Amino acid sequence: QITNGTLDVKKLMKTWILHKGFPLVTVVRKGKTISVQQEKFLYRMETENWTSDASYLWDIPLTYITSSCNFTHCTNAYLLDQKSGM
């Protein structure tokens, strides 16, 4: 109901429940362009904690506000469901 059918909550939660660990999201700004990238966060690089599987991705809902907003009704949403985006 909250997402008005725009987000597959079951698919999103599946990535958070079935993957071990957490994603590390890196945000880079170059001029007016913002890019985001996700990778598996590893505290220690131990072979039993590492996977080279490229499909090891989370569905990460991101919200952001731009400088052209008045901070009341301008929150934007983005779903990072790939290695990188925006």
C-alpha positions as CSV (number, residue, x, y, z in Angstrom):
1,Q,0.0,0.0,0.0
2,I,2.7,2.5,0.9
3,T,4.6,2.0,-2.3
4,N,1.5,2.2,-4.5
5,G,2.7,-0.9,-6.4
6,T,5.9,0.8,-7.5
7,L,8.2,-1.4,-5.5
8,D,8.3,-5.2,-5.2
9,V,8.8,-5.4,-1.4
10,K,9.1,-9.2,-1.5
11,K,12.0,-9.0,-4.0
12,L,13.7,-6.2,-2.0
13,M,13.5,-8.0,1.3
14,K,14.7,-11.3,-0.2
15,T,18.1,-9.7,-1.0
16,W,18.4,-8.5,2.6
17,I,17.4,-11.8,4.2
18,L,19.3,-14.3,2.0
19,H,22.6,-12.4,1.5
20,K,25.2,-12.7,4.2
21,G,26.6,-9.4,5.4
22,F,25.8,-5.9,4.3
23,P,26.3,-3.7,1.3
24,L,28.7,-0.7,1.2
25,V,27.2,2.1,-0.8
26,T,29.7,4.7,-2.3
27,V,28.3,8.0,-3.5
28,V,30.4,10.1,-5.9
29,R,29.6,13.6,-7.1
30,K,31.2,15.0,-10.2
31,G,29.8,18.5,-10.9
32,K,26.0,18.0,-11.1
33,T,26.2,14.3,-11.6
34,I,25.8,11.8,-8.8
35,S,26.7,8.2,-9.1
36,V,26.2,5.4,-6.6
37,Q,27.8,2.0,-6.4
38,Q,27.4,-1.0,-4.1
39,E,29.7,-3.7,-3.1
40,K,29.8,-6.3,-0.3
41,F,31.2,-4.8,2.9
42,L,34.0,-6.9,4.3
43,Y,35.6,-6.0,7.6
44,R,38.4,-8.6,7.1
45,M,39.4,-10.2,3.8
46,E,39.0,-13.8,4.8
47,T,38.5,-16.4,2.1
48,E,35.4,-17.9,3.8
49,N,33.7,-14.4,3.8
50,W,34.5,-13.6,0.2
51,T,32.4,-14.4,-2.8
52,S,33.2,-13.4,-6.3
53,D,29.7,-13.9,-7.5
54,A,28.8,-10.7,-9.5
55,S,25.1,-11.3,-8.8
56,Y,25.6,-10.7,-5.0
57,L,23.6,-7.5,-5.0
58,W,21.1,-5.9,-2.7
59,D,18.0,-3.9,-3.6
60,I,18.8,-0.7,-1.8
61,P,16.1,2.0,-1.5
62,L,17.7,5.4,-1.5
63,T,16.1,8.8,-0.8
64,Y,17.7,12.2,-1.5
65,I,16.9,15.9,-1.6
66,T,18.3,18.3,-4.2
67,S,19.2,22.0,-3.6
68,S,16.2,23.1,-5.7
69,C,13.8,21.8,-3.0
70,N,12.1,23.6,-0.2
71,F,12.5,20.5,2.0
72,T,8.8,19.8,2.4
73,H,7.6,17.9,-0.6
74,C,10.6,17.1,-2.7
75,T,12.1,13.9,-1.4
76,N,13.1,11.8,-4.4
77,A,13.5,8.0,-4.3
78,Y,15.8,5.7,-6.2
79,L,16.2,1.9,-6.0
80,L,19.7,0.7,-6.4
81,D,19.3,-2.8,-7.7
82,Q,22.4,-3.0,-9.8
83,K,26.2,-2.7,-9.2
84,S,26.0,1.0,-10.0
85,G,23.5,3.6,-11.1
86,M,22.1,7.2,-11.2
